[in-house]
Amino acid sequence: MAGCFGFDQSDESMPESVDQVVFESDSIYPKLEFQRDVVYMDSLLLDYIHEIEVDKEGTVYLAGVKWNHKEVHKFSADGDYLGSIGSLGEEPGSFRDLSNINLLGTNVWVADAEMNRLTRFDAGTGKLKQIVELDSVLSRLKETAENGYAAINPVGPIQSNRFLVTLAAERNPAYQPQFDLDYALISSGEGDSLTMTPLFKGKARRYVVGDYAGRPVAFSLEINERPLVDFNADGLIYTANSSDFYIRVYNQEGAFLRTYRYPYERFRLIPEEDIFPSYTYNRQLFMVRESADYPEFWPALHHMFLDDEQRLWVSTVTADRDVAEWFVIDDRSQNMIARFSWPVAKQFYTVRDGYGYSIEKNSAGFKIVVRYKLIPDD
């Protein structure tokens, strides 16, 4: 096992070499407009779409879920359905969970958090190429008592033989609603050997705890505090917690490179107005929500991702819960290059070659992907 987990747990530690970029709240930034272009739907009748990836030719890959089906669906740039990759199951080439999908070269990688593995498929043919089992890493970590890790979850491949993962100790969210995650890189070597390099710490998803018949019950809010992370082929890792507009950038050795801050003012969470009315249809659910202790404020961020030109797209929570305010940061120049408002129900998940790709609902309530052409504000 390479390295030991000596993570710096202090949020205040800041090497002098780290660039700290703070954007002004009263500055005027260019806006963007969007023209609806192509719909990717076919007759899939998907209940959920967890992730979207787009290759250089505009081929769209989406992680789709419906009753008893989990597959990566593939569409041409013009919206023609090209078939699916993988299936629900435990055998090689299948997955129990579509935690994340990533395109790397001519391959599609699927991260399966339930089975602790990454699977590589040929993007063109859909054939199974490789399986990376992470349970062996977790087993060796459990032998080191001071680590206390009980879960290892794949995030995705940074390179063909280097994989970003999170590690966490065993915990019951009903008794420990907040806890830390450790990020690490798993490297594969000869004979499928796996070694690990520790990177940095983060905060896991925050739960809210209520009472049901004298027992604590954990649940998530519709907008909750959770970790956000993305990375590029150059090995740069971008991470934030949705609780604050504060983005950290690391390299794949774990070196802290720079931060981006925006003086975002969080909105107060009022359970009587924001939570309770949604549960009046069920007395038990209502009583659990009514008994819970809530955070004082809503999180700051909805979503964050990196596009093909090394620009960060960050969406923030607003007073109108149905509308997000988006910020676009050019990481190369370290400048804010755009700011705009956009419906939460049409959230963007990726941007490539001047097009944004959102996940939306059609008139029947099923999930679809819609492509929009980006039109800069003149």
Contacts in CASP RR format, 6 or more apart in sequence:
PFRMAT RR
TARGET T0000
AUTHOR 0000-0000-0000
METHOD contacts of the structure
MODEL  1
MAGCFGFDQSDESMPESVDQVVFESDSIYPKLEFQRDVVYMDSLLLDYIH
EIEVDKEGTVYLAGVKWNHKEVHKFSADGDYLGSIGSLGEEPGSFRDLSN
INLLGTNVWVADAEMNRLTRFDAGTGKLKQIVELDSVLSRLKETAENGYA
AINPVGPIQSNRFLVTLAAERNPAYQPQFDLDYALISSGEGDSLTMTPLF
KGKARRYVVGDYAGRPVAFSLEINERPLVDFNADGLIYTANSSDFYIRVY
NQEGAFLRTYRYPYERFRLIPEEDIFPSYTYNRQLFMVRESADYPEFWPA
LHHMFLDDEQRLWVSTVTADRDVAEWFVIDDRSQNMIARFSWPVAKQFYT
VRDGYGYSIEKNSAGFKIVVRYKLIPDD
1 137 0 8 1.000
1 140 0 8 1.000
1 141 0 8 1.000
1 144 0 8 1.000
1 195 0 8 1.000
1 196 0 8 1.000
2 187 0 8 1.000
2 195 0 8 1.000
2 196 0 8 1.000
2 197 0 8 1.000
3 196 0 8 1.000
3 197 0 8 1.000
3 198 0 8 1.000
4 198 0 8 1.000
5 147 0 8 1.000
5 167 0 8 1.000
5 182 0 8 1.000
5 184 0 8 1.000
5 198 0 8 1.000
6 198 0 8 1.000
7 182 0 8 1.000
7 198 0 8 1.000
7 200 0 8 1.000
7 201 0 8 1.000
8 200 0 8 1.000
8 201 0 8 1.000
9 180 0 8 1.000
9 201 0 8 1.000
14 20 0 8 1.000
14 256 0 8 1.000
14 259 0 8 1.000
15 256 0 8 1.000
18 256 0 8 1.000
18 257 0 8 1.000
18 258 0 8 1.000
18 259 0 8 1.000
19 257 0 8 1.000
19 258 0 8 1.000
19 259 0 8 1.000
19 334 0 8 1.000
20 258 0 8 1.000
20 259 0 8 1.000
20 261 0 8 1.000
21 258 0 8 1.000
21 259 0 8 1.000
21 260 0 8 1.000
21 261 0 8 1.000
21 334 0 8 1.000
22 261 0 8 1.000
22 262 0 8 1.000
22 263 0 8 1.000
23 260 0 8 1.000
23 261 0 8 1.000
23 262 0 8 1.000
23 263 0 8 1.000
23 327 0 8 1.000
23 336 0 8 1.000
24 263 0 8 1.000
25 262 0 8 1.000
25 263 0 8 1.000
25 264 0 8 1.000
27 336 0 8 1.000
29 327 0 8 1.000
29 336 0 8 1.000
29 337 0 8 1.000
29 338 0 8 1.000
29 339 0 8 1.000
30 337 0 8 1.000
30 338 0 8 1.000
30 339 0 8 1.000
30 376 0 8 1.000
30 377 0 8 1.000
31 338 0 8 1.000
31 339 0 8 1.000
31 340 0 8 1.000
31 377 0 8 1.000
32 326 0 8 1.000
32 328 0 8 1.000
32 338 0 8 1.000
32 340 0 8 1.000
32 374 0 8 1.000
32 375 0 8 1.000
32 376 0 8 1.000
32 377 0 8 1.000
33 340 0 8 1.000
33 374 0 8 1.000
33 375 0 8 1.000
33 377 0 8 1.000
34 342 0 8 1.000
34 356 0 8 1.000
34 372 0 8 1.000
34 373 0 8 1.000
34 374 0 8 1.000
34 375 0 8 1.000
35 372 0 8 1.000
35 373 0 8 1.000
35 375 0 8 1.000
36 370 0 8 1.000
36 371 0 8 1.000
36 372 0 8 1.000
37 355 0 8 1.000
37 370 0 8 1.000
37 371 0 8 1.000
37 372 0 8 1.000
37 373 0 8 1.000
38 77 0 8 1.000
38 78 0 8 1.000
38 79 0 8 1.000
38 370 0 8 1.000
38 371 0 8 1.000
39 79 0 8 1.000
39 368 0 8 1.000
39 369 0 8 1.000
39 370 0 8 1.000
39 371 0 8 1.000
40 60 0 8 1.000
40 62 0 8 1.000
40 75 0 8 1.000
40 79 0 8 1.000
40 368 0 8 1.000
40 369 0 8 1.000
40 370 0 8 1.000
40 371 0 8 1.000
41 362 0 8 1.000
41 366 0 8 1.000
41 368 0 8 1.000
41 369 0 8 1.000
42 73 0 8 1.000
42 75 0 8 1.000
42 81 0 8 1.000
44 64 0 8 1.000
44 66 0 8 1.000
44 73 0 8 1.000
44 81 0 8 1.000
44 366 0 8 1.000
45 66 0 8 1.000
45 364 0 8 1.000
45 366 0 8 1.000
46 64 0 8 1.000
46 65 0 8 1.000
46 66 0 8 1.000
46 73 0 8 1.000
46 366 0 8 1.000
46 367 0 8 1.000
46 368 0 8 1.000
47 65 0 8 1.000
47 66 0 8 1.000
47 67 0 8 1.000
47 366 0 8 1.000
47 367 0 8 1.000
48 64 0 8 1.000
48 65 0 8 1.000
48 66 0 8 1.000
48 367 0 8 1.000
49 62 0 8 1.000
49 63 0 8 1.000
49 64 0 8 1.000
49 65 0 8 1.000
49 359 0 8 1.000
49 367 0 8 1.000
49 368 0 8 1.000
49 369 0 8 1.000
50 63 0 8 1.000
50 64 0 8 1.000
50 65 0 8 1.000
50 98 0 8 1.000
50 99 0 8 1.000
50 100 0 8 1.000
50 101 0 8 1.000
51 62 0 8 1.000
51 63 0 8 1.000
51 98 0 8 1.000
51 100 0 8 1.000
51 101 0 8 1.000
51 349 0 8 1.000
52 60 0 8 1.000
52 61 0 8 1.000
52 62 0 8 1.000
52 63 0 8 1.000
52 349 0 8 1.000
52 350 0 8 1.000
52 357 0 8 1.000
52 359 0 8 1.000
52 369 0 8 1.000
53 60 0 8 1.000
53 61 0 8 1.000
53 62 0 8 1.000
53 101 0 8 1.000
53 102 0 8 1.000
53 103 0 8 1.000
53 108 0 8 1.000
53 350 0 8 1.000
54 60 0 8 1.000
54 61 0 8 1.000
54 103 0 8 1.000
54 350 0 8 1.000
54 352 0 8 1.000
54 353 0 8 1.000
54 355 0 8 1.000
54 357 0 8 1.000
55 61 0 8 1.000
55 103 0 8 1.000
55 123 0 8 1.000
56 353 0 8 1.000
57 77 0 8 1.000
58 76 0 8 1.000
58 77 0 8 1.000
58 352 0 8 1.000
58 353 0 8 1.000
59 74 0 8 1.000
59 75 0 8 1.000
59 76 0 8 1.000
59 77 0 8 1.000
59 82 0 8 1.000
59 123 0 8 1.000
60 74 0 8 1.000
60 75 0 8 1.000
60 76 0 8 1.000
60 77 0 8 1.000
60 79 0 8 1.000
60 357 0 8 1.000
60 369 0 8 1.000
60 371 0 8 1.000
61 72 0 8 1.000
61 73 0 8 1.000
61 74 0 8 1.000
61 85 0 8 1.000
61 101 0 8 1.000
61 103 0 8 1.000
61 108 0 8 1.000
61 123 0 8 1.000
62 72 0 8 1.000
62 73 0 8 1.000
62 75 0 8 1.000
62 369 0 8 1.000
63 70 0 8 1.000
63 72 0 8 1.000
63 98 0 8 1.000
63 100 0 8 1.000
63 101 0 8 1.000
63 110 0 8 1.000
64 70 0 8 1.000
64 71 0 8 1.000
64 72 0 8 1.000
64 73 0 8 1.000
64 98 0 8 1.000
64 367 0 8 1.000
65 98 0 8 1.000
68 88 0 8 1.000
69 87 0 8 1.000
69 88 0 8 1.000
70 87 0 8 1.000
70 88 0 8 1.000
70 89 0 8 1.000
70 95 0 8 1.000
70 96 0 8 1.000
70 97 0 8 1.000
70 98 0 8 1.000
71 84 0 8 1.000
71 85 0 8 1.000
71 86 0 8 1.000
71 87 0 8 1.000
71 88 0 8 1.000
72 84 0 8 1.000
72 85 0 8 1.000
72 86 0 8 1.000
72 98 0 8 1.000
72 101 0 8 1.000
72 108 0 8 1.000
72 110 0 8 1.000
72 121 0 8 1.000
73 81 0 8 1.000
73 83 0 8 1.000
73 84 0 8 1.000
73 85 0 8 1.000
74 81 0 8 1.000
74 82 0 8 1.000
74 83 0 8 1.000
74 84 0 8 1.000
74 85 0 8 1.000
75 81 0 8 1.000
75 82 0 8 1.000
75 369 0 8 1.000
76 82 0 8 1.000
85 108 0 8 1.000
85 121 0 8 1.000
85 123 0 8 1.000
85 126 0 8 1.000
86 93 0 8 1.000
86 94 0 8 1.000
86 95 0 8 1.000
86 110 0 8 1.000
86 121 0 8 1.000
86 126 0 8 1.000
87 93 0 8 1.000
87 94 0 8 1.000
87 95 0 8 1.000
88 94 0 8 1.000
88 95 0 8 1.000
88 96 0 8 1.000
89 95 0 8 1.000
89 96 0 8 1.000
90 96 0 8 1.000
90 115 0 8 1.000
92 119 0 8 1.000
92 128 0 8 1.000
92 131 0 8 1.000
93 119 0 8 1.000
93 121 0 8 1.000
93 128 0 8 1.000
93 131 0 8 1.000
95 110 0 8 1.000
95 112 0 8 1.000
95 114 0 8 1.000
95 115 0 8 1.000
95 119 0 8 1.000
96 112 0 8 1.000
96 114 0 8 1.000
96 115 0 8 1.000
97 112 0 8 1.000
97 113 0 8 1.000
97 114 0 8 1.000
97 115 0 8 1.000
98 110 0 8 1.000
98 112 0 8 1.000
99 111 0 8 1.000
99 112 0 8 1.000
99 113 0 8 1.000
99 153 0 8 1.000
99 154 0 8 1.000
99 155 0 8 1.000
100 110 0 8 1.000
100 111 0 8 1.000
100 154 0 8 1.000
100 155 0 8 1.000
100 156 0 8 1.000
101 108 0 8 1.000
101 109 0 8 1.000
101 110 0 8 1.000
101 111 0 8 1.000
102 108 0 8 1.000
102 109 0 8 1.000
102 111 0 8 1.000
102 156 0 8 1.000
102 157 0 8 1.000
103 109 0 8 1.000
103 123 0 8 1.000
104 157 0 8 1.000
104 159 0 8 1.000
104 160 0 8 1.000
104 233 0 8 1.000
105 123 0 8 1.000
106 122 0 8 1.000
106 123 0 8 1.000
106 124 0 8 1.000
107 120 0 8 1.000
107 121 0 8 1.000
107 122 0 8 1.000
107 123 0 8 1.000
107 129 0 8 1.000
107 160 0 8 1.000
108 120 0 8 1.000
108 121 0 8 1.000
108 122 0 8 1.000
108 123 0 8 1.000
108 126 0 8 1.000
109 118 0 8 1.000
109 119 0 8 1.000
109 120 0 8 1.000
109 121 0 8 1.000
109 156 0 8 1.000
109 157 0 8 1.000
110 118 0 8 1.000
110 119 0 8 1.000
110 121 0 8 1.000
111 118 0 8 1.000
111 153 0 8 1.000
111 154 0 8 1.000
111 155 0 8 1.000
111 156 0 8 1.000
112 118 0 8 1.000
112 119 0 8 1.000
112 154 0 8 1.000
113 153 0 8 1.000
113 154 0 8 1.000
116 133 0 8 1.000
116 134 0 8 1.000
116 135 0 8 1.000
116 138 0 8 1.000
116 152 0 8 1.000
116 153 0 8 1.000
116 154 0 8 1.000
117 131 0 8 1.000
117 132 0 8 1.000
117 133 0 8 1.000
117 134 0 8 1.000
117 135 0 8 1.000
117 154 0 8 1.000
118 131 0 8 1.000
118 132 0 8 1.000
118 134 0 8 1.000
118 154 0 8 1.000
118 156 0 8 1.000
118 157 0 8 1.000
118 163 0 8 1.000
119 128 0 8 1.000
119 130 0 8 1.000
119 131 0 8 1.000
119 132 0 8 1.000
120 128 0 8 1.000
120 129 0 8 1.000
120 130 0 8 1.000
120 131 0 8 1.000
120 132 0 8 1.000
120 157 0 8 1.000
121 127 0 8 1.000
121 128 0 8 1.000
121 129 0 8 1.000
122 129 0 8 1.000
132 154 0 8 1.000
132 163 0 8 1.000
132 186 0 8 1.000
132 188 0 8 1.000
132 194 0 8 1.000
134 152 0 8 1.000
134 154 0 8 1.000
134 165 0 8 1.000
134 186 0 8 1.000
134 194 0 8 1.000
135 152 0 8 1.000
136 194 0 8 1.000
137 152 0 8 1.000
137 165 0 8 1.000
137 186 0 8 1.000
137 194 0 8 1.000
137 196 0 8 1.000
138 149 0 8 1.000
138 150 0 8 1.000
138 151 0 8 1.000
138 152 0 8 1.000
138 167 0 8 1.000
141 147 0 8 1.000
141 148 0 8 1.000
141 149 0 8 1.000
141 152 0 8 1.000
141 167 0 8 1.000
141 196 0 8 1.000
142 148 0 8 1.000
142 149 0 8 1.000
142 150 0 8 1.000
147 167 0 8 1.000
148 169 0 8 1.000
148 170 0 8 1.000
149 167 0 8 1.000
149 168 0 8 1.000
149 169 0 8 1.000
149 182 0 8 1.000
150 168 0 8 1.000
150 169 0 8 1.000
150 170 0 8 1.000
150 171 0 8 1.000
151 167 0 8 1.000
151 168 0 8 1.000
151 169 0 8 1.000
151 170 0 8 1.000
152 165 0 8 1.000
152 166 0 8 1.000
152 167 0 8 1.000
153 165 0 8 1.000
153 166 0 8 1.000
153 167 0 8 1.000
153 168 0 8 1.000
154 163 0 8 1.000
154 164 0 8 1.000
154 165 0 8 1.000
155 163 0 8 1.000
155 164 0 8 1.000
155 165 0 8 1.000
155 166 0 8 1.000
155 183 0 8 1.000
155 229 0 8 1.000
155 231 0 8 1.000
156 163 0 8 1.000
156 164 0 8 1.000
156 165 0 8 1.000
156 231 0 8 1.000
157 163 0 8 1.000
157 164 0 8 1.000
158 164 0 8 1.000
158 185 0 8 1.000
158 231 0 8 1.000
158 233 0 8 1.000
158 235 0 8 1.000
158 237 0 8 1.000
158 252 0 8 1.000
159 233 0 8 1.000
159 235 0 8 1.000
159 252 0 8 1.000
161 187 0 8 1.000
161 188 0 8 1.000
161 189 0 8 1.000
162 185 0 8 1.000
162 186 0 8 1.000
162 187 0 8 1.000
162 188 0 8 1.000
162 252 0 8 1.000
163 185 0 8 1.000
163 186 0 8 1.000
163 187 0 8 1.000
163 188 0 8 1.000
164 183 0 8 1.000
164 184 0 8 1.000
164 185 0 8 1.000
164 186 0 8 1.000
164 199 0 8 1.000
164 229 0 8 1.000
164 231 0 8 1.000
164 237 0 8 1.000
165 183 0 8 1.000
165 184 0 8 1.000
165 185 0 8 1.000
165 186 0 8 1.000
166 181 0 8 1.000
166 182 0 8 1.000
166 183 0 8 1.000
166 184 0 8 1.000
166 204 0 8 1.000
166 227 0 8 1.000
167 181 0 8 1.000
167 182 0 8 1.000
167 183 0 8 1.000
167 184 0 8 1.000
168 179 0 8 1.000
168 180 0 8 1.000
168 181 0 8 1.000
168 182 0 8 1.000
168 204 0 8 1.000
169 179 0 8 1.000
171 179 0 8 1.000
172 218 0 8 1.000
173 207 0 8 1.000
173 209 0 8 1.000
173 218 0 8 1.000
174 207 0 8 1.000
174 209 0 8 1.000
174 215 0 8 1.000
174 216 0 8 1.000
174 217 0 8 1.000
174 218 0 8 1.000
175 216 0 8 1.000
177 206 0 8 1.000
177 207 0 8 1.000
177 208 0 8 1.000
177 209 0 8 1.000
177 218 0 8 1.000
178 203 0 8 1.000
178 204 0 8 1.000
178 206 0 8 1.000
178 207 0 8 1.000
179 203 0 8 1.000
179 204 0 8 1.000
180 201 0 8 1.000
180 202 0 8 1.000
180 203 0 8 1.000
180 204 0 8 1.000
181 201 0 8 1.000
181 202 0 8 1.000
181 203 0 8 1.000
181 204 0 8 1.000
181 227 0 8 1.000
182 198 0 8 1.000
182 199 0 8 1.000
182 200 0 8 1.000
182 201 0 8 1.000
182 202 0 8 1.000
183 198 0 8 1.000
183 199 0 8 1.000
183 200 0 8 1.000
183 201 0 8 1.000
183 202 0 8 1.000
183 229 0 8 1.000
183 237 0 8 1.000
183 239 0 8 1.000
184 196 0 8 1.000
184 197 0 8 1.000
184 198 0 8 1.000
184 199 0 8 1.000
185 196 0 8 1.000
185 197 0 8 1.000
185 199 0 8 1.000
185 252 0 8 1.000
186 194 0 8 1.000
186 195 0 8 1.000
186 196 0 8 1.000
187 194 0 8 1.000
187 195 0 8 1.000
187 196 0 8 1.000
187 197 0 8 1.000
188 194 0 8 1.000
189 195 0 8 1.000
197 253 0 8 1.000
197 254 0 8 1.000
199 237 0 8 1.000
199 250 0 8 1.000
199 252 0 8 1.000
199 254 0 8 1.000
200 239 0 8 1.000
200 248 0 8 1.000
200 250 0 8 1.000
200 254 0 8 1.000
200 256 0 8 1.000
202 227 0 8 1.000
202 239 0 8 1.000
202 241 0 8 1.000
203 225 0 8 1.000
203 227 0 8 1.000
203 241 0 8 1.000
203 243 0 8 1.000
204 226 0 8 1.000
204 227 0 8 1.000
205 220 0 8 1.000
205 224 0 8 1.000
205 225 0 8 1.000
205 226 0 8 1.000
205 227 0 8 1.000
206 224 0 8 1.000
206 225 0 8 1.000
206 226 0 8 1.000
206 243 0 8 1.000
206 295 0 8 1.000
207 218 0 8 1.000
207 219 0 8 1.000
207 220 0 8 1.000
207 224 0 8 1.000
208 218 0 8 1.000
208 219 0 8 1.000
208 220 0 8 1.000
208 221 0 8 1.000
208 292 0 8 1.000
208 293 0 8 1.000
208 294 0 8 1.000
208 295 0 8 1.000
209 216 0 8 1.000
209 217 0 8 1.000
209 218 0 8 1.000
209 219 0 8 1.000
209 292 0 8 1.000
209 293 0 8 1.000
210 216 0 8 1.000
210 217 0 8 1.000
210 218 0 8 1.000
210 219 0 8 1.000
210 288 0 8 1.000
210 289 0 8 1.000
210 291 0 8 1.000
210 292 0 8 1.000
210 293 0 8 1.000
211 217 0 8 1.000
211 287 0 8 1.000
211 288 0 8 1.000
211 291 0 8 1.000
211 292 0 8 1.000
212 284 0 8 1.000
212 287 0 8 1.000
212 288 0 8 1.000
217 288 0 8 1.000
219 288 0 8 1.000
219 289 0 8 1.000
219 292 0 8 1.000
221 275 0 8 1.000
221 294 0 8 1.000
223 242 0 8 1.000
223 298 0 8 1.000
223 299 0 8 1.000
223 302 0 8 1.000
223 317 0 8 1.000
223 321 0 8 1.000
224 242 0 8 1.000
224 299 0 8 1.000
225 241 0 8 1.000
225 242 0 8 1.000
225 243 0 8 1.000
225 295 0 8 1.000
225 299 0 8 1.000
226 241 0 8 1.000
226 242 0 8 1.000
226 299 0 8 1.000
227 239 0 8 1.000
227 240 0 8 1.000
227 241 0 8 1.000
227 242 0 8 1.000
228 239 0 8 1.000
228 240 0 8 1.000
228 241 0 8 1.000
228 242 0 8 1.000
228 301 0 8 1.000
228 303 0 8 1.000
228 304 0 8 1.000
229 237 0 8 1.000
229 238 0 8 1.000
229 239 0 8 1.000
229 240 0 8 1.000
230 237 0 8 1.000
230 238 0 8 1.000
230 304 0 8 1.000
230 305 0 8 1.000
230 306 0 8 1.000
230 312 0 8 1.000
231 237 0 8 1.000
231 238 0 8 1.000
231 306 0 8 1.000
232 306 0 8 1.000
232 310 0 8 1.000
235 251 0 8 1.000
235 252 0 8 1.000
236 249 0 8 1.000
236 250 0 8 1.000
236 251 0 8 1.000
236 252 0 8 1.000
236 257 0 8 1.000
236 310 0 8 1.000
236 331 0 8 1.000
237 249 0 8 1.000
237 250 0 8 1.000
237 251 0 8 1.000
237 252 0 8 1.000
237 254 0 8 1.000
238 247 0 8 1.000
238 248 0 8 1.000
238 249 0 8 1.000
238 304 0 8 1.000
238 306 0 8 1.000
238 312 0 8 1.000
238 331 0 8 1.000
239 247 0 8 1.000
239 248 0 8 1.000
239 250 0 8 1.000
240 246 0 8 1.000
240 247 0 8 1.000
240 248 0 8 1.000
240 301 0 8 1.000
240 304 0 8 1.000
240 314 0 8 1.000
242 299 0 8 1.000
242 300 0 8 1.000
242 301 0 8 1.000
242 302 0 8 1.000
243 299 0 8 1.000
243 300 0 8 1.000
243 301 0 8 1.000
244 264 0 8 1.000
244 300 0 8 1.000
244 301 0 8 1.000
245 261 0 8 1.000
245 262 0 8 1.000
245 263 0 8 1.000
245 264 0 8 1.000
245 300 0 8 1.000
245 301 0 8 1.000
245 314 0 8 1.000
245 316 0 8 1.000
245 327 0 8 1.000
246 259 0 8 1.000
246 260 0 8 1.000
246 261 0 8 1.000
247 259 0 8 1.000
247 260 0 8 1.000
247 261 0 8 1.000
247 304 0 8 1.000
247 312 0 8 1.000
247 314 0 8 1.000
247 329 0 8 1.000
248 256 0 8 1.000
248 258 0 8 1.000
248 259 0 8 1.000
249 256 0 8 1.000
249 257 0 8 1.000
249 258 0 8 1.000
249 259 0 8 1.000
249 260 0 8 1.000
249 331 0 8 1.000
250 256 0 8 1.000
250 257 0 8 1.000
251 257 0 8 1.000
258 334 0 8 1.000
260 312 0 8 1.000
260 329 0 8 1.000
260 334 0 8 1.000
262 327 0 8 1.000
264 300 0 8 1.000
264 316 0 8 1.000
266 297 0 8 1.000
266 298 0 8 1.000
266 299 0 8 1.000
266 300 0 8 1.000
266 317 0 8 1.000
267 297 0 8 1.000
267 298 0 8 1.000
267 317 0 8 1.000
267 318 0 8 1.000
267 319 0 8 1.000
268 296 0 8 1.000
268 297 0 8 1.000
268 298 0 8 1.000
269 275 0 8 1.000
269 294 0 8 1.000
269 295 0 8 1.000
269 296 0 8 1.000
269 297 0 8 1.000
269 298 0 8 1.000
271 289 0 8 1.000
271 290 0 8 1.000
271 292 0 8 1.000
271 294 0 8 1.000
274 298 0 8 1.000
274 321 0 8 1.000
275 289 0 8 1.000
275 294 0 8 1.000
276 286 0 8 1.000
276 289 0 8 1.000
276 290 0 8 1.000
279 285 0 8 1.000
279 286 0 8 1.000
279 289 0 8 1.000
280 286 0 8 1.000
298 317 0 8 1.000
299 317 0 8 1.000
300 316 0 8 1.000
300 317 0 8 1.000
301 314 0 8 1.000
301 315 0 8 1.000
301 316 0 8 1.000
301 317 0 8 1.000
302 315 0 8 1.000
302 316 0 8 1.000
302 317 0 8 1.000
302 324 0 8 1.000
302 344 0 8 1.000
302 347 0 8 1.000
303 313 0 8 1.000
303 314 0 8 1.000
303 315 0 8 1.000
303 324 0 8 1.000
303 347 0 8 1.000
303 348 0 8 1.000
303 349 0 8 1.000
304 312 0 8 1.000
304 313 0 8 1.000
304 314 0 8 1.000
304 315 0 8 1.000
305 312 0 8 1.000
305 313 0 8 1.000
305 348 0 8 1.000
305 349 0 8 1.000
305 350 0 8 1.000
305 351 0 8 1.000
306 312 0 8 1.000
306 313 0 8 1.000
306 331 0 8 1.000
307 313 0 8 1.000
307 350 0 8 1.000
307 351 0 8 1.000
307 352 0 8 1.000
308 351 0 8 1.000
308 352 0 8 1.000
308 353 0 8 1.000
309 330 0 8 1.000
309 332 0 8 1.000
310 330 0 8 1.000
310 331 0 8 1.000
310 332 0 8 1.000
311 328 0 8 1.000
311 329 0 8 1.000
311 330 0 8 1.000
311 331 0 8 1.000
311 337 0 8 1.000
311 351 0 8 1.000
312 327 0 8 1.000
312 328 0 8 1.000
312 329 0 8 1.000
312 331 0 8 1.000
313 326 0 8 1.000
313 327 0 8 1.000
313 328 0 8 1.000
313 348 0 8 1.000
313 351 0 8 1.000
314 326 0 8 1.000
314 327 0 8 1.000
314 328 0 8 1.000
314 329 0 8 1.000
315 324 0 8 1.000
315 325 0 8 1.000
315 326 0 8 1.000
315 327 0 8 1.000
315 342 0 8 1.000
315 344 0 8 1.000
315 347 0 8 1.000
315 348 0 8 1.000
316 324 0 8 1.000
316 325 0 8 1.000
316 326 0 8 1.000
316 327 0 8 1.000
317 324 0 8 1.000
318 324 0 8 1.000
318 325 0 8 1.000
318 341 0 8 1.000
321 344 0 8 1.000
322 343 0 8 1.000
322 344 0 8 1.000
322 345 0 8 1.000
323 341 0 8 1.000
323 342 0 8 1.000
323 343 0 8 1.000
323 344 0 8 1.000
324 341 0 8 1.000
324 342 0 8 1.000
324 343 0 8 1.000
324 344 0 8 1.000
324 347 0 8 1.000
325 339 0 8 1.000
325 340 0 8 1.000
325 341 0 8 1.000
326 338 0 8 1.000
326 339 0 8 1.000
326 340 0 8 1.000
326 341 0 8 1.000
326 342 0 8 1.000
326 348 0 8 1.000
327 336 0 8 1.000
327 338 0 8 1.000
327 339 0 8 1.000
328 336 0 8 1.000
328 337 0 8 1.000
328 338 0 8 1.000
328 339 0 8 1.000
329 335 0 8 1.000
329 336 0 8 1.000
329 337 0 8 1.000
330 336 0 8 1.000
330 337 0 8 1.000
338 376 0 8 1.000
338 377 0 8 1.000
342 348 0 8 1.000
345 360 0 8 1.000
345 361 0 8 1.000
346 358 0 8 1.000
346 359 0 8 1.000
346 360 0 8 1.000
346 370 0 8 1.000
347 358 0 8 1.000
347 359 0 8 1.000
348 356 0 8 1.000
348 357 0 8 1.000
348 358 0 8 1.000
349 357 0 8 1.000
349 358 0 8 1.000
349 359 0 8 1.000
350 356 0 8 1.000
350 357 0 8 1.000
351 357 0 8 1.000
351 374 0 8 1.000
354 373 0 8 1.000
354 374 0 8 1.000
355 371 0 8 1.000
355 372 0 8 1.000
355 373 0 8 1.000
355 374 0 8 1.000
356 371 0 8 1.000
356 372 0 8 1.000
356 373 0 8 1.000
356 374 0 8 1.000
357 369 0 8 1.000
357 370 0 8 1.000
357 371 0 8 1.000
357 372 0 8 1.000
358 369 0 8 1.000
358 370 0 8 1.000
358 372 0 8 1.000
359 367 0 8 1.000
359 368 0 8 1.000
359 369 0 8 1.000
360 367 0 8 1.000
360 368 0 8 1.000
360 369 0 8 1.000
360 370 0 8 1.000
361 367 0 8 1.000
361 368 0 8 1.000
362 368 0 8 1.000
END
